[in-house]
């Protein structure tokens, strides 16, 4: 026998879960890398230190030149509200044998923000305490849909 659940039940569930983002959610920042064209008549295109690829080296000068146009990689940030879980005991269980590093976190967010999460290079957790300590994380694995109908929320691990 099939059970028909009225839409009002789902609406109430989503209303309650959405309100938890206002209570337990924190403002985080997604970090994106953009390549910006820079006005310059001359640019030193030699690596600061030995490297196979001048574009892959860490640190040093992030600019590079292609076809007489100089580009520079610039970090852009965008605010996003997420529920952040620092302790693995508090994580929403998504599998039985999940292995993540000790310093990892789990975030829960709205599915509408998922494309931004997938494009982001890093996540700065808790913008409110950024002046004291900046916590930067990189996404680990793929986000997991969660909740009733699994089309409104997702969980994601970061390390």
N, C-alpha and C positions, 0 to 999 in steps of 0.2 A: 504494500500500500504506500503510495507516494504522499509525502507531506508537503503541503504548500505553505511556505512561510511568507506572510504578508510583507510588502515593501516597507511598511512602517517600522517593522522590527529592525531591518537593516539601517533605515534612516536614523533611528534612535541610537543604535550601536555606533554608527559613524559620528554622530553628534557627541557622544560621550568620549570616544577615542580622540576626536579632534580637539576637545577641550583639554585633554591631558598635555597637548603640545604647548598650550598657554601656561600650564602649571609647571610641568617638568622639562619643557624644551628650553634650549639655550640657543642664542644666536651664534652661529659659526660662520666662517668665511671660506668659500671655495676659491682656490687659487688657479687661475688660468694663465697660460703663456701666450702672448700675442707677439707677432713679428711686426715691428713698426718701421716704416721707411724713414730714414734720417737724412736731413739735408747736410751734405758734406762734399767738398770737392776732392778731398784726399782722405784715405782711411788706411791705416796699417792693417793689412790682411794677414799678417804673419802671426802664428800662435805665440802666446806669451811663454809657453813651455812646450817641450816636445810632445807631439800627439799625432796619431794616425789621421784623425779628422779634427779640424779646427772647430767644427760645429758640435762635437761630442765632448769636448774637454770640460772638466768641472772648474768653476772659478774663472779667474782671469777676465778678459774682455769678452762680453757676450755678443758683441757686434760682428758682422761679417759682410762681405761684399760679393754681389753677384751682378754681372753685366752692368757695371758702372752705377749700380744702385746699392746703397748701404742700408742694411737692415740691423735692427737691434731687438733682442728679445726682452719684453717688458712683462712684469707680473701684474695681472689685474685681479682684483678680488670682487666677490659678490656675496652679500649676506644671505644666509639661509637658516631657517629654524629647524633644529633636529633634536631628538631625544638622544642623549649620549649616555652610554653605560660603560663605566671604567672598570668595573669588577666582573670577571667572567661568571661569577655565581649569579649575577643579575641579568645575564644575557638571555634573550629569547632563544629558546632551544630550536635550532634549525636542522640538526642532524645528530646522530649518536657519537660519531667519531671525528669531530671537527678538531683540527689542530691549527692553532694560531700562536704567534709569539707572545711572550709574557706581557709586553708593553702594549698590547693591542686593545682597541676599543670596538664597541658595536654601536652603530647609530641606527635610528629608525626615523624615516621621513615619509613625506607624501610622494606618491607615484608621479605626480605632476612635476616634481623636482628631479626625477631620475635622469632625464637627458643631461641636465647640468652636472650631476654627480659623475656621470660617465665621461663627460668632456674634461672635468677638472683634473689637474695634475696633483694637487694636494688639498688637504682640508686643515684649516686652522680652527682648532676647537675652542670654544668659549671666548668670544670676542670681548666680553666684559672684563676678563682678567689678562688680556693680551699685553697690557702695559707691565704687568708683573712677570709673566712667563708666557711665552708663545709655544703652544703645543701643536706641532705640525705632524700630520699623518698622511700616508699614501694608501690608497685603496688596495685591499687584499681580496682577490677573487671577485666573483660577480655578485651583485646585489640579489637578494632573495625576496620574492613577493610574499606578503603575509597578511593576516587578518581575514575576516569573512570575505568571501568572493575573491580574495587575493588580487584586487585591482585598485586599491586605494593607498596601501602602505607598502614599504619595502624595508628590509634590514640590510645593513652593509657592514663589513668588517674593515678596519683600518689598522695599519701598524707603522 
